[in-house]
Amino acid sequence: MANAWFETVAEAQRRAKKRLPKSVYGALIAGSEKGLSTADNLASFDQLGFAPHVAGLSNERTMNTTIMGQEIGMPIIISPTGVQAVHPQGEVAIARAAQNRGIPMGLSSFASKSVEDVAAVNDKTFFQMYWCGDKDTLVQRMNRAREAGAKGLIVTLDWSFSNGRDWGSPWIPEKIDLKAAIKLAPEVLQKPGWLLAFAKTGRIPDLTAPNMAKPGEKAPTFFGAYYEWMQTPLPTWEDISWLREQWGGPFMVKGVSRVDDAKRVVDLGATALSVSNHGGNNLDGTPAPIRALPAVADAVGSQIEVVLDGGVRRGSDVVKALALGARAVMIGRAYLWGLAANGQAGVENVLDVMRGGIDSALLGIGKSSIHDLDRDDVVAPDGFFRSLGTK
Ligand SMILES: Cc1cc2nc3c(=O)[nH]c(=O)nc-3n(C[C@H](O)[C@H](O)[C@H](O)COP(=O)(O)O)c2cc1C
């Protein structure tokens, strides 16, 4: 490629769209129902502005911090996603990129690579689990992650099995057999770069979830694992508390929007929570997390590490979230676009774009450290914020 480097995440997304088969690209766009939450995640950041200074600015700016007991080079965490079929190196490439930029790797239990392979290349790996399967299975999965070297556990609670999108969902086969290959051939053959990357490895995307394998059994298909999850009775707060005790180390609850839920997460002894609506892929109509963040941070920010994910596409978005009370953010689609565009180097490119954007925003508002950010740095229109669960 003439110039593989891209200067913004928007350009990475354009390249991802060009390179990926339509169904794979559509799976990353994701969203649910009418797409209200996915749209609001992006629109809400656009509605926030900055209050800049122009002289007396700081020549040096720092963005190191800590999260879940890990020293990190900038306030960003890789949010867990199942990235089946985006790139042959999948989560291993993402984890290497994150390691090279000094940030943690959140690995989905629905990922295409094993926790052993991922934790081997990123020493700040956080393993993500859903409440899926019986208690023995949950313990077995988390023990496996611990033995592999995972440093933290992320438990994602926001999922309501919504189905159907007004713009249509991509067709994803249970596995790539001859019938599926024939059906997908027309769209795949239009994407020779993507096809070649897999062809070089001699393997086609197998669409399995190796971290969901039962001991001694082979990895279930993605849909097999999803079916197990759908069959599992939903957890109570006591169940989540039990899970935290079983893990015993740094523990994040992901998917909180409401202040009352945030307080329960504090009560169960979690280390961190992520204000998140699952990237808008869950209950459509849930407000953008950046709107709900200040109320949650005010209520529990002194007792627990508050993280935000959803809609972060540039360094200035990170600065907005930190100014409004987050300690760090997690990113999802941004690094997926980078991975699709240019593999590990593409993810590093995205992280470098983010770092540059954080630095530039700090400079513009006259702050020498992310730890000096406060709400006055950000301008929000009237009625922007949402206080959920405060009555
Ligand atoms: C394709 C895709 C797959 C995802 N898979 C998971 C998952 O397996 N576990 C999880 O906790 N969150 C999952 N998420 C949600 C992300 O971790 C994160 O909350 C979301 O992507 C943040 O929004 P953003 O994409 O706007 O950055 C997924 C998101 C996408 C787009």
The ligand as a MOL file (V3000), in Angstrom:
LIG
                    3D

  0  0  0     0  0            999 V3000
M  V30 BEGIN CTAB
M  V30 COUNTS 31 33 0 0 0
M  V30 BEGIN ATOM
M  V30 1 C -18.2470 -5.9660 17.0280 0
M  V30 2 C -18.3420 -5.7440 18.5060 0
M  V30 3 C -18.2180 -6.8420 19.3700 0
M  V30 4 C -18.2870 -6.6490 20.7510 0
M  V30 5 N -18.1300 -7.7200 21.5810 0
M  V30 6 C -18.1100 -7.5140 22.9230 0
M  V30 7 C -17.8270 -8.5950 23.8070 0
M  V30 8 O -17.6060 -9.7190 23.3830 0
M  V30 9 N -17.8080 -8.3160 25.1390 0
M  V30 10 C -18.0490 -7.0610 25.6430 0
M  V30 11 O -18.0050 -6.8550 26.8570 0
M  V30 12 N -18.3060 -6.0300 24.8240 0
M  V30 13 C -18.3240 -6.2230 23.4900 0
M  V30 14 N -18.5340 -5.1560 22.6620 0
M  V30 15 C -18.6920 -3.8170 23.2400 0
M  V30 16 C -17.3310 -3.1390 23.3950 0
M  V30 17 O -16.5300 -3.7380 24.3790 0
M  V30 18 C -17.4870 -1.6720 23.7870 0
M  V30 19 O -18.3530 -1.5750 24.8900 0
M  V30 20 C -18.0050 -0.8020 22.6430 0
M  V30 21 O -17.5090 -1.2240 21.3920 0
M  V30 22 C -17.6140 0.6470 22.8940 0
M  V30 23 O -18.1280 1.4850 21.9130 0
M  V30 24 P -17.2790 1.9860 20.6490 0
M  V30 25 O -17.2390 0.8530 19.7030 0
M  V30 26 O -18.0720 3.1440 20.1680 0
M  V30 27 O -15.8990 2.3610 21.1460 0
M  V30 28 C -18.4900 -5.3350 21.2790 0
M  V30 29 C -18.5970 -4.2440 20.4040 0
M  V30 30 C -18.5170 -4.4310 19.0290 0
M  V30 31 C -18.6070 -3.2370 18.1280 0
M  V30 END ATOM
M  V30 BEGIN BOND
M  V30 1 1 1 2
M  V30 2 1 2 3
M  V30 3 2 2 30
M  V30 4 2 3 4
M  V30 5 1 4 5
M  V30 6 1 4 28
M  V30 7 2 5 6
M  V30 8 1 6 7
M  V30 9 1 6 13
M  V30 10 2 7 8
M  V30 11 1 7 9
M  V30 12 1 9 10
M  V30 13 2 10 11
M  V30 14 1 10 12
M  V30 15 2 12 13
M  V30 16 1 13 14
M  V30 17 1 14 15
M  V30 18 1 14 28
M  V30 19 1 15 16
M  V30 20 1 16 17
M  V30 21 1 16 18
M  V30 22 1 18 19
M  V30 23 1 18 20
M  V30 24 1 20 21
M  V30 25 1 20 22
M  V30 26 1 22 23
M  V30 27 1 23 24
M  V30 28 2 24 25
M  V30 29 1 24 26
M  V30 30 1 24 27
M  V30 31 2 28 29
M  V30 32 1 29 30
M  V30 33 1 30 31
M  V30 END BOND
M  V30 END CTAB
M  END
